[in-house]
Amino acid sequence: MMVEVEEQTVKSAPAGQNRAGPWLDRARLRARRQALWVRAASAVSPAAVTDSMAIFHAEVERILEDPREQAAEEKQFYRSDAEAKRLSTLICAADEALFHHPACEALCRWFGLSRFELDLLNLAVAIEIDPMLRRAYAYLNDDAGATHPTQWLAARLFEHDADERLGPQCPLVEWCMARPREDAGNRWGVDAAWIADPSIVHWLLGQNTADPALAGAVEFADLHKEGAELCLYPDELQEIAGFVGAISNGRENGAKLAIVIELVGPEGSGKRTLAAQFAAALHAGLLCANAETLLNRDIPPALASERMIRVMRMAQLNHALVYWSNSEGVQTSVWQVLARHSGVTLFGSTAVSPAAAGVPAYKRSIHLPRLKREMRIALWERLCDRVPPQVITEGLLTLGEIAKAAQMAPAGMDAVTESCQENLRLPSSELFTSLPCPFTWDDIVLAQGVREHLKELQQQVKLRWQVYEEWGFERLCPLGRGITALFSGASGTGKTMAAQVLARSLDLKLYRVDLAGVVNKYIGETEKRLKQVFDACERANVLLFFDEADALFGQRTQVKDAHDRFANIEIDYLLQRMEQFDGVAILATNRKGDLDKAFMRRIRFVVDFQPPGPAERHILWRRALTARSAAGEELLDGIDWELLANKLVMTGAAITSAALGAAFLARAEGRRIGMSHVLHAARREMNKQAVAVRHGDWER
């Protein structure tokens, strides 16, 4: 809400109770008594009234009399005339009934209406209840065309000082309860016609209809449906309550100032639910308004300000807080309107709004963290009676995404998984490409120490949320809770294949960063593209793979010119972003020594891939050279496995290429694959690596 939340609400009228009565009776009784005086004081005979264009001497004399004498005569008439005395008694009773009416008390207390403003509003509401009163107003205004209440008429009927005036800054106008008609010549003159706001009339009559001026962009939240019984952000809720309580208790001399709580988080993260829980803690409702619809920058500032006032008023009348969703584009002028009114208002946005920085209000931005694993499970169990799938327990899903997935549960867990993966799927980008993951742990040949190191990496990725959140070790990772690894080793030693095996075993998609698309010669562009990569991949269920990472993460250079300085800025940004990364990233390089030491400190795992030894080469040759075709045909002839394993010092990738080359040589000759084919293909492969092999080197 924008103004203070009161503990007492204005309840709807019980059946059979006429809420219109106090407003209508009070205006009628005042008008009847005034009409008695007008007839008694009139100096014009009834016969002369037929000449409407005539201005009579006695009438002019009456108009020019001393107003104080006229007022005294009028009061004396009310004391002496029997009918006027009876009406005065009824007027006192009507005043008492209205002033003690809950709706009237609420208007005066919440919005600061003066007695004169309340009386003018009373006249405006009365003709909305009984339009026939317009003729009575015209009679009392002494103008057949003046059928609406005026300040002059309100002052006469309710016996106010003739000098009392209302201007555009009065609460009655500022809160959009009543206003002079647009067609009034002098809108703030004493004879300008006033009209009541339709939504205020409806509320006073107990009809809780939505304000038509808000175009259906507001709704009251159902606190039960919003999940008020399950608090996903207890620390943030406590922070909000503590901040509001401290400000409210620390105000000096009852001073009032707006309190703005800005909830910052991605779409669907539960900002509205948190706002509902805070409202429930105050025993208040929650009025949700769409700022993008009502307050965007394309709307004239005056209209946007009026809409904010109307939302604030609607919330106060219904004992509710206001939550503005999609508030990124709120106009600066609207923030200024907010600052003029006390109370708590909540805004939901994806980023902190700079427009609110200079607003004179107590402001606190609350950043909603990603839902912890236990919260994701608890939310799923509240929404669905099935066992939560892995994508719920391990995926960095928002409240809205989990709720959507739970709706898919009747269709089966495959439908749930597909719904979640759709939310986590990466957008198409030229900066990264998807890699297939056909390999398993049985397909990759590695030294035992390297395999164990990779298994340890796999376990940390699988168990990180349990260790971080359930055991509380996230305190040791204040900047980011992701896991990064560096795979170093010569080309062909299995770095890419190991990444494929890990991705498959972890049920992650594997995306390789296209370094040619990331690195840009223009200053600042590389930084922007790196941000796009990390932002896109951080929440997605993927493993991010930087191949040939030394090209991107090389040592920072000494500053010799502007290009060196900006290159270092890009690397510094990269190091910072790596620390904040919550996903899984693998960096591959064959030049480990070129990497910056500051960068190396930020890597969780450093796995050194060594060229395969004789035992590994033996296995690799056996797997590469298939013994039989799919049809059962024998393909090999006299292969010396020991010679290949002991004499040919080659990487796994080179062995694979040599085996493929040998197969083509043998097929071209129409023979089985023999040692001559394998050795010839191996020699070609090693020559590509600039390794000279002389004839006779591999012979026994």
PAMAR-147819 format. One record per residue (C-alpha): residue number from 1; x, y, z negated. Coordinates in steps of 0.02 Angstrom, whole numbers. Each point is the difference from the previous one (the first is absolute). Example, Ala and Ser with C-alpha at 12.3 -4.5 7.8 and 13.67 -1.06 7.14 Angstrom:
2
- 1,615,-225,-390
- 2,69,172,33
***
This chain:
700
- 1,0,0,0
- 2,51,177,21
- 3,-73,71,-159
- 4,7,-76,-172
- 5,-84,-170,-18
- 6,-136,9,-131
- 7,-51,-147,-106
- 8,-185,38,24
- 9,-80,-29,168
- 10,-163,69,68
- 11,-110,-153,19
- 12,-141,-18,123
- 13,-171,50,-66
- 14,-107,-140,-73
- 15,-149,-55,101
- 16,-143,122,-17
- 17,109,145,-58
- 18,-9,153,112
- 19,176,72,14
- 20,-66,138,112
- 21,-112,67,-138
- 22,121,110,-99
- 23,68,85,157
- 24,-169,27,81
- 25,-98,49,-157
- 26,128,129,-53
- 27,-1,87,169
- 28,-190,-2,13
- 29,-31,68,-175
- 30,124,142,26
- 31,-77,41,167
- 32,-177,-1,-70
- 33,44,116,-142
- 34,94,117,118
- 35,-150,2,117
- 36,-112,57,-145
- 37,115,146,-32
- 38,12,46,185
- 39,-189,9,14
- 40,-17,97,-162
- 41,136,124,44
- 42,-52,27,181
- 43,-62,177,36
- 44,-79,-48,166
- 45,-184,-41,10
- 46,-51,-166,79
- 47,-91,93,138
- 48,158,90,52
- 49,100,-160,18
- 50,-79,-32,169
- 51,110,139,70
- 52,166,-92,-10
- 53,95,140,86
- 54,-47,131,-130
- 55,116,56,-138
- 56,-102,79,-140
- 57,48,142,-116
- 58,-37,-98,-157
- 59,105,-146,64
- 60,150,111,32
- 61,-18,80,-170
- 62,-3,-171,-79
- 63,156,-55,94
- 64,94,156,-54
- 65,-39,-18,-183
- 66,141,-33,-123
- 67,35,-189,9
- 68,25,-6,-187
- 69,-173,70,-28
- 70,-73,-125,124
- 71,87,-143,-91
- 72,-67,59,-166
- 73,-176,13,70
- 74,14,-175,73
- 75,54,-75,-167
- 76,-140,92,-89
- 77,-123,-71,127
- 78,61,-177,-35
- 79,-28,29,-187
- 80,-172,78,18
- 81,-85,-93,142
- 82,-83,-161,-57
- 83,38,-99,158
- 84,179,65,4
- 85,22,-51,-183
- 86,-62,-175,38
- 87,118,-14,148
- 88,146,63,-106
- 89,-31,-142,-123
- 90,0,-126,141
- 91,157,80,73
- 92,93,-24,-164
- 93,-48,-183,-1
- 94,53,-20,183
- 95,167,84,-36
- 96,29,-116,-146
- 97,-43,-153,105
- 98,118,50,140
- 99,146,53,-108
- 100,-4,-167,-91
- 101,-24,-99,159
- 102,154,-114,28
- 103,20,56,180
- 104,-5,184,-46
- 105,122,-25,-143
- 106,117,-95,117
- 107,0,137,131
- 108,42,135,-125
- 109,131,-101,-93
- 110,87,-80,149
- 111,-4,143,123
- 112,-6,153,-113
- 113,-163,74,66
- 114,-54,161,-83
- 115,-181,25,-56
- 116,-29,116,148
- 117,69,-130,122
- 118,-110,-134,-78
- 119,-154,111,16
- 120,35,40,183
- 121,28,-185,34
- 122,-164,-36,-90
- 123,-94,112,121
- 124,86,-79,151
- 125,-37,-178,-60
- 126,-181,40,-39
- 127,-45,46,179
- 128,79,-162,60
- 129,-118,-92,-116
- 130,-153,107,42
- 131,21,98,163
- 132,-161,97,-35
- 133,97,100,-128
- 134,79,92,146
- 135,-157,107,16
- 136,9,42,-184
- 137,182,52,20
- 138,-47,111,147
- 139,-135,81,-106
- 140,119,32,-144
- 141,138,61,119
- 142,-132,121,71
- 143,49,-60,174
- 144,-101,-125,102
- 145,159,-61,84
- 146,100,-24,-161
- 147,-57,-178,-37
- 148,162,-57,-84
- 149,70,40,-171
- 150,115,149,-14
- 151,116,62,-136
- 152,-119,146,-24
- 153,-148,-117,-26
- 154,97,-112,-120
- 155,52,150,-103
- 156,-182,60,-12
- 157,-81,-168,-37
- 158,129,-56,-129
- 159,30,173,-76
- 160,185,19,40
- 161,99,160,5
- 162,-30,84,168
- 163,188,23,21
- 164,37,-188,-1
- 165,63,-59,170
- 166,67,-161,75
- 167,143,-7,124
- 168,83,-133,108
- 169,113,-58,-144
- 170,-140,-41,-122
- 171,-16,-184,-50
- 172,-172,-14,78
- 173,75,37,171
- 174,170,-77,-26
- 175,-78,-168,-45
- 176,-118,12,150
- 177,-158,-8,-105
- 178,-84,152,76
- 179,50,137,120
- 180,-70,151,92
- 181,-77,-41,168
- 182,115,18,149
- 183,-121,120,86
- 184,-3,122,-146
- 185,61,171,52
- 186,95,38,-159
- 187,29,-175,-68
- 188,52,62,-171
- 189,-132,134,-17
- 190,-135,-12,-134
- 191,-135,-29,132
- 192,91,-139,96
- 193,-97,-163,10
- 194,75,-151,-91
- 195,-23,-185,35
- 196,42,-152,-107
- 197,113,-138,65
- 198,-110,-151,47
- 199,112,-127,-87
- 200,-9,98,-164
- 201,-190,5,13
- 202,-3,-189,26
- 203,113,-29,-149
- 204,-101,112,-114
- 205,-155,-98,49
- 206,84,-166,-39
- 207,26,-50,182
- 208,181,-57,12
- 209,15,16,187
- 210,167,30,85
- 211,47,177,47
- 212,-41,14,186
- 213,142,125,21
- 214,125,-140,-35
- 215,-50,-95,157
- 216,1,-173,-81
- 217,186,11,-40
- 218,-25,-32,-187
- 219,-56,-149,-101
- 220,-3,-55,-180
- 221,114,-147,-34
- 222,-70,-158,-74
- 223,123,-23,-143
- 224,-36,-186,-7
- 225,32,-26,185
- 226,156,109,-12
- 227,73,-130,-119
- 228,2,107,-157
- 229,16,-157,-106
- 230,166,-48,81
- 231,136,132,-18
- 232,134,-27,131
- 233,101,152,-52
- 234,-5,7,-191
- 235,158,105,-16
- 236,-61,128,126
- 237,-171,8,-83
- 238,83,32,-167
- 239,109,134,78
- 240,-152,91,70
- 241,-94,-10,-165
- 242,151,59,-97
- 243,31,148,115
- 244,-182,57,-1
- 245,-11,-23,-188
- 246,159,98,-32
- 247,-57,145,109
- 248,-174,4,-74
- 249,65,-2,-180
- 250,137,126,34
- 251,-105,140,73
- 252,13,158,-102
- 253,-155,97,-55
- 254,-113,-112,103
- 255,85,54,162
- 256,-58,-100,151
- 257,101,-49,151
- 258,-28,-127,136
- 259,84,-170,-18
- 260,46,-85,163
- 261,47,-184,6
- 262,70,-53,168
- 263,1,-188,29
- 264,130,-42,131
- 265,4,-168,87
- 266,-30,-86,166
- 267,-175,-26,67
- 268,-90,-137,-94
- 269,119,4,-149
- 270,-141,27,-127
- 271,4,188,-28
- 272,-189,12,-7
- 273,-10,-148,-119
- 274,126,82,-116
- 275,-101,161,5
- 276,-157,-100,-43
- 277,87,-79,-149
- 278,56,170,-64
- 279,-178,65,18
- 280,-66,-152,-94
- 281,124,34,-140
- 282,-80,173,-19
- 283,-176,-77,8
- 284,-29,97,160
- 285,-52,-45,176
- 286,106,22,155
- 287,-55,103,150
- 288,104,-48,152
- 289,18,131,137
- 290,88,-16,166
- 291,121,146,14
- 292,41,-39,181
- 293,-183,28,46
- 294,-41,147,-113
- 295,163,97,-21
- 296,108,-29,153
- 297,96,142,82
- 298,-121,15,146
- 299,-139,58,-117
- 300,-13,188,-36
- 301,78,35,-171
- 302,-158,79,-68
- 303,-104,-153,44
- 304,132,-119,-70
- 305,3,98,-164
- 306,-189,-5,-12
- 307,0,-187,27
- 308,126,-24,-139
- 309,-107,105,-116
- 310,-153,-105,45
- 311,92,-162,-36
- 312,61,70,-166
- 313,-177,54,-44
- 314,-75,-167,50
- 315,126,-91,-110
- 316,-33,111,-149
- 317,-187,-17,15
- 318,19,-189,-3
- 319,135,-10,-135
- 320,132,-65,119
- 321,180,27,51
- 322,42,39,181
- 323,116,-108,103
- 324,52,71,168
- 325,60,-133,121
- 326,108,33,154
- 327,58,165,-72
- 328,158,21,106
- 329,-77,139,105
- 330,-81,105,-137
- 331,13,186,38
- 332,104,111,-114
- 333,-149,117,-27
- 334,-100,-146,-67
- 335,133,-38,-130
- 336,-16,181,-56
- 337,-187,-24,-25
- 338,35,-153,-105
- 339,117,98,-113
- 340,-139,120,-50
- 341,-95,-136,-92
- 342,47,-103,-151
- 343,-9,-187,-14
- 344,77,-155,80
- 345,2,-38,185
- 346,79,-152,82
- 347,71,-4,176
- 348,53,-152,99
- 349,133,15,134
- 350,142,-94,81
- 351,127,136,-42
- 352,16,143,-123
- 353,-87,155,67
- 354,116,151,17
- 355,-153,114,16
- 356,-39,-22,-185
- 357,173,50,-61
- 358,-42,183,-32
- 359,-173,-26,-72
- 360,-18,61,-181
- 361,-56,-166,-72
- 362,69,-139,-106
- 363,52,-127,132
- 364,71,-175,-11
- 365,38,-115,146
- 366,-18,-185,-42
- 367,83,-119,122
- 368,-85,-169,7
- 369,128,-140,8
- 370,-28,-156,100
- 371,-110,-126,-88
- 372,99,-121,-105
- 373,-18,-185,32
- 374,-103,-30,-157
- 375,-117,142,48
- 376,-22,-69,176
- 377,-44,-170,-73
- 378,-118,75,-130
- 379,-88,102,133
- 380,-18,-151,113
- 381,-71,-104,-142
- 382,-128,135,-39
- 383,-55,6,181
- 384,14,-183,46
- 385,-11,-168,-91
- 386,129,-86,110
- 387,185,-25,-35
- 388,95,152,67
- 389,102,-43,155
- 390,185,41,14
- 391,-33,152,108
- 392,-97,76,-147
- 393,126,-44,-135
- 394,155,48,99
- 395,-59,128,128
- 396,9,185,-43
- 397,-186,25,28
- 398,-107,145,-57
- 399,-161,-11,-99
- 400,-103,33,156
- 401,90,-135,98
- 402,-25,-129,-137
- 403,-184,46,-11
- 404,-17,-22,188
- 405,89,-167,-7
- 406,-114,-61,-140
- 407,-150,34,111
- 408,76,-120,126
- 409,18,-141,-127
- 410,-164,-88,48
- 411,75,-25,173
- 412,149,-92,-72
- 413,178,37,-55
- 414,61,11,180
- 415,-118,146,26
- 416,65,81,-160
- 417,180,-21,56
- 418,-39,70,172
- 419,-87,151,-78
- 420,150,36,-111
- 421,127,-25,138
- 422,-98,119,110
- 423,21,135,-132
- 424,185,-39,-20
- 425,37,-17,185
- 426,131,118,69
- 427,-51,128,130
- 428,76,-22,171
- 429,164,93,11
- 430,149,13,113
- 431,111,4,-154
- 432,-19,-183,-48
- 433,-45,-163,86
- 434,-71,-163,-65
- 435,112,-154,-1
- 436,-64,-179,6
- 437,38,-111,-149
- 438,7,-179,66
- 439,136,-63,-118
- 440,-8,-82,-171
- 441,133,-39,-129
- 442,28,-168,86
- 443,48,87,163
- 444,138,112,-66
- 445,175,-66,-34
- 446,96,98,-131
- 447,134,-26,-129
- 448,-73,-55,-166
- 449,47,161,-89
- 450,-84,108,132
- 451,-157,-108,-3
- 452,-12,15,-190
- 453,23,188,12
- 454,-143,12,126
- 455,-110,-110,-109
- 456,31,119,-145
- 457,-52,146,111
- 458,-158,-93,47
- 459,-45,-31,-181
- 460,24,182,-49
- 461,-117,56,139
- 462,-131,-126,-54
- 463,10,38,-186
- 464,39,185,0
- 465,-174,61,-53
- 466,-10,-126,-143
- 467,171,52,-64
- 468,-25,186,30
- 469,-177,15,-66
- 470,-39,-146,-114
- 471,171,-4,-84
- 472,21,189,9
- 473,166,4,93
- 474,-63,136,116
- 475,76,121,-124
- 476,167,-48,75
- 477,-59,52,174
- 478,-66,177,-26
- 479,20,55,181
- 480,-57,-151,99
- 481,-48,-181,-27
- 482,46,-68,169
- 483,134,-127,39
- 484,137,33,125
- 485,134,-117,62
- 486,152,17,109
- 487,47,-143,116
- 488,180,21,55
- 489,99,-110,117
- 490,59,-22,177
- 491,-125,-9,141
- 492,-81,-169,17
- 493,22,-55,-180
- 494,-187,-12,-33
- 495,-50,170,-70
- 496,-152,25,111
- 497,-53,-182,-15
- 498,14,12,-190
- 499,-114,152,4
- 500,-125,-99,103
- 501,6,-147,-121
- 502,-26,115,-150
- 503,-145,91,81
- 504,-87,-164,41
- 505,30,-74,-172
- 506,-68,159,-82
- 507,-148,10,120
- 508,56,172,59
- 509,0,74,173
- 510,175,40,62
- 511,32,168,83
- 512,166,53,71
- 513,39,185,3
- 514,48,63,171
- 515,154,102,-40
- 516,1,76,173
- 517,-169,74,-38
- 518,45,58,-175
- 519,167,85,26
- 520,-22,165,89
- 521,127,131,49
- 522,-114,144,-49
- 523,22,66,-176
- 524,-134,-63,-119
- 525,-80,-123,121
- 526,86,-154,-70
- 527,-61,45,-174
- 528,-178,18,62
- 529,5,-166,89
- 530,73,-89,-150
- 531,-142,70,-105
- 532,-125,-69,125
- 533,81,-171,-9
- 534,3,-10,-190
- 535,-173,76,-25
- 536,-76,-121,124
- 537,86,-155,-70
- 538,-3,34,-187
- 539,-176,-63,-34
- 540,-16,-118,147
- 541,27,-185,-29
- 542,162,-1,100
- 543,185,-29,-13
- 544,95,146,76
- 545,158,-52,92
- 546,135,124,50
- 547,117,-86,121
- 548,174,73,28
- 549,-33,111,-149
- 550,177,70,-1
- 551,-52,110,147
- 552,-127,84,-113
- 553,73,-18,-173
- 554,183,37,33
- 555,116,95,-113
- 556,-34,183,-24
- 557,128,106,88
- 558,94,153,-56
- 559,-89,157,52
- 560,92,75,148
- 561,-145,80,92
- 562,-189,23,-10
- 563,-33,-170,76
- 564,100,-87,-136
- 565,-94,96,-134
- 566,-171,-48,68
- 567,55,-179,28
- 568,43,-11,-184
- 569,-170,74,-44
- 570,-83,-140,98
- 571,103,-132,-90
- 572,-38,79,-168
- 573,-185,-4,41
- 574,16,-182,52
- 575,85,-47,-164
- 576,-136,89,-99
- 577,-139,-82,100
- 578,79,-171,-21
- 579,-7,23,-189
- 580,-184,47,8
- 581,-47,-141,119
- 582,-123,-124,-78
- 583,7,-127,141
- 584,123,-133,56
- 585,142,50,116
- 586,147,-96,71
- 587,146,90,78
- 588,118,-96,114
- 589,176,52,47
- 590,160,-76,65
- 591,102,145,-71
- 592,-30,-3,-185
- 593,154,104,-35
- 594,-73,148,96
- 595,-148,18,-116
- 596,-7,146,-122
- 597,39,-49,-180
- 598,-146,103,-65
- 599,-111,-100,115
- 600,71,-166,-59
- 601,-48,41,-180
- 602,-181,8,52
- 603,-3,-176,73
- 604,-69,-140,-111
- 605,76,-146,98
- 606,157,-6,106
- 607,9,-166,93
- 608,161,-37,95
- 609,-29,-116,149
- 610,160,-94,41
- 611,33,-91,163
- 612,-50,-182,-19
- 613,131,-125,-58
- 614,26,-172,75
- 615,-144,-79,-96
- 616,-122,137,52
- 617,63,-4,180
- 618,-28,-186,7
- 619,-182,23,-50
- 620,-22,146,120
- 621,67,-100,149
- 622,-111,-147,-44
- 623,-154,113,-5
- 624,46,98,156
- 625,35,-151,111
- 626,-164,-94,6
- 627,28,-186,18
- 628,-160,-40,96
- 629,-127,95,104
- 630,-183,11,-42
- 631,-29,-148,116
- 632,131,-104,-90
- 633,138,18,130
- 634,178,-17,-67
- 635,88,169,23
- 636,174,-19,-77
- 637,151,-98,57
- 638,154,-26,-107
- 639,-8,155,-110
- 640,145,11,-123
- 641,-85,84,-148
- 642,155,4,-107
- 643,101,91,133
- 644,-138,128,26
- 645,-15,31,-187
- 646,186,8,-40
- 647,77,76,155
- 648,-130,125,60
- 649,-6,142,-127
- 650,-163,80,55
- 651,-150,85,-79
- 652,-172,-75,-1
- 653,-60,118,137
- 654,151,-45,108
- 655,-32,-186,-25
- 656,-181,22,52
- 657,52,94,158
- 658,134,-129,42
- 659,-122,-144,-19
- 660,-123,88,116
- 661,137,33,127
- 662,56,-181,-6
- 663,-178,-58,34
- 664,-11,106,157
- 665,170,-62,62
- 666,-50,-181,-23
- 667,-169,25,82
- 668,82,83,150
- 669,111,-153,22
- 670,-142,-122,-28
- 671,89,-79,-146
- 672,-18,-16,-188
- 673,82,129,-112
- 674,179,-51,-29
- 675,150,71,-90
- 676,63,84,157
- 677,-160,99,14
- 678,2,48,-184
- 679,182,52,-1
- 680,-19,102,159
- 681,-151,91,-70
- 682,86,26,-166
- 683,154,74,86
- 684,-113,123,95
- 685,-87,47,-162
- 686,162,33,-93
- 687,69,101,143
- 688,-150,115,-21
- 689,60,29,-177
- 690,175,43,65
- 691,71,-163,-64
- 692,124,-72,125
- 693,-1,-190,10
- 694,135,-91,98
- 695,-23,-167,82
- 696,56,-136,-114
- 697,-43,93,-161
- 698,-150,-111,-33
- 699,66,-164,65
- 700,41,-134,-126
***
